[in-house]
Amino acid sequence: MKNQDWEIPPKLQPDPDDYSFDLERSLRAIVNLKTYVPQDAFTADTLGTERAGSGVVIRESGLVATIGYLITEAETIWITSSDGRAIPGHALAYDQESGFGLVQALGRLDLPALEMGDSDRLKVGDQVVFAAGGGRHHSVETRVVGRQEFAGYWEYVLDDAIFTAPAHPFWGGGGLIGSDGKLMGIGSLILQQGDGKGQRLDMNMVVPIGLLTPIMKDLLSYGRVNRPARPWLGLYATESEDSLVVGRLVDNGPAEQAGVRAGDRIIAVGGDEITDLAGLWRRVWASGSAGAEVRLRLMRDKNPVALTVRSKDRSSFLKSPKLH
């Protein structure tokens, strides 16, 4: 299960001599994850039934932090160390709001744990290491190029995401290691941004590890944060020029059941006009907890449409992991 078919170009790899901490030891805490999801799982069509990425050992007991989409509805998980040892794992928790996932190794990892750092202190220009499982040859020396809000089309918002460049090509679940050798975040996405001169800049979006610390106890105890779930509509929206457009709907999800259609332009939620993706999701979440009615004002073929969507808890659509 060890993958040696690729490596980061040597000039982009971190040089251990440039760091005041033991880089090689820290990189041993980054593991590969391979997950298998049932064909009938809710996320099988969008995320696939076989998923691969990385995770970070954060406790020597074998607790691994990763990005949640890798382990959502996973029935089987394999954790592979940089020296090729494979250990089964269990999907312990997934937080819909931050995007973090936790995996518990079901055997001895015998790997160092990476201490969680203070991601709030990371600033633009800071040098960091973005590491995927597999050691230094699978790691990129990179820099923080942005700290700003991020909104995803899948009903997701981060207040203060971390953006790094150059980008790591295998970003999912990778660990962002700060200059102090501590874990600063978990890799989520790769994004492209133009520089206005016809050039494209590839960046990774990283979820700050500071969002995990306050919810860790709940995740370990309940598998999720112990508070009412946010209202979920089951629609994918995109910003298109000066409007928000419904790109796709979850089959038999709340929005589809209420009559929302792909191609509808979203004008307002409740009495508030909406102009951007983050504003859309924040206004939906302000409607109450899962189950709340969300009033949408839409434009369909130049005709105004008013609909009320009975929201649901997204996790109720997901398969729960089986206990091993």
Stockholm file with secondary structure:
# STOCKHOLM 1.0

chainA/1-324         MKNQDWEIPPKLQPDPDDYSFDLERSLRAIVNLKTYVPQDAFTADTLGTERAGSGVVIRESGLVATIGYLITEAETIWITSSDGRAIPGHALAYDQESGFGLVQALGRLDLPALEMGDSDRLKVGDQVVFAAGGGRHHSVETRVVGRQEFAGYWEYVLDDAIFTAPAHPFWGGGGLIGSDGKLMGIGSLILQQGDGKGQRLDMNMVVPIGLLTPIMKDLLSYGRVNRPARPWLGLYATESEDSLVVGRLVDNGPAEQAGVRAGDRIIAVGGDEITDLAGLWRRVWASGSAGAEVRLRLMRDKNPVALTVRSKDRSSFLKSPKLH
#=GR chainA/1-324 SS CCCCSCCCCGGGSCCGGGCSSCHHHHHHTEEEEEEECCTTSTTHHHHCSEEEEEEEEEETTTEEEEEGGGTTTCSEEEEECTTSCEEEEEEEEECTTTCEEEEEESSCCCCCCCCBCCGGGCCTTCEEEEECTTSGGGEEEEEEEEEEEEEETTTEEEEEEEEEESCCSSCTTCEEECTTSCEEEEEEEEEEEECSSSCEEEEEEEEEGGGTGGGHHHHHHHSSCSSCCCCBCCEEEEEETTEEEEEEECTTCHHHHHTCCTTCEEEEETTEECCSHHHHHHHHHTTCSTTCEEEEEEEETTEEEEEEEECBCGGGGSCCCCCC
#=GC SS_cons         CCCCSCCCCGGGSCCGGGCSSCHHHHHHTEEEEEEECCTTSTTHHHHCSEEEEEEEEEETTTEEEEEGGGTTTCSEEEEECTTSCEEEEEEEEECTTTCEEEEEESSCCCCCCCCBCCGGGCCTTCEEEEECTTSGGGEEEEEEEEEEEEEETTTEEEEEEEEEESCCSSCTTCEEECTTSCEEEEEEEEEEEECSSSCEEEEEEEEEGGGTGGGHHHHHHHSSCSSCCCCBCCEEEEEETTEEEEEEECTTCHHHHHTCCTTCEEEEETTEECCSHHHHHHHHHTTCSTTCEEEEEEEETTEEEEEEEECBCGGGGSCCCCCC
//
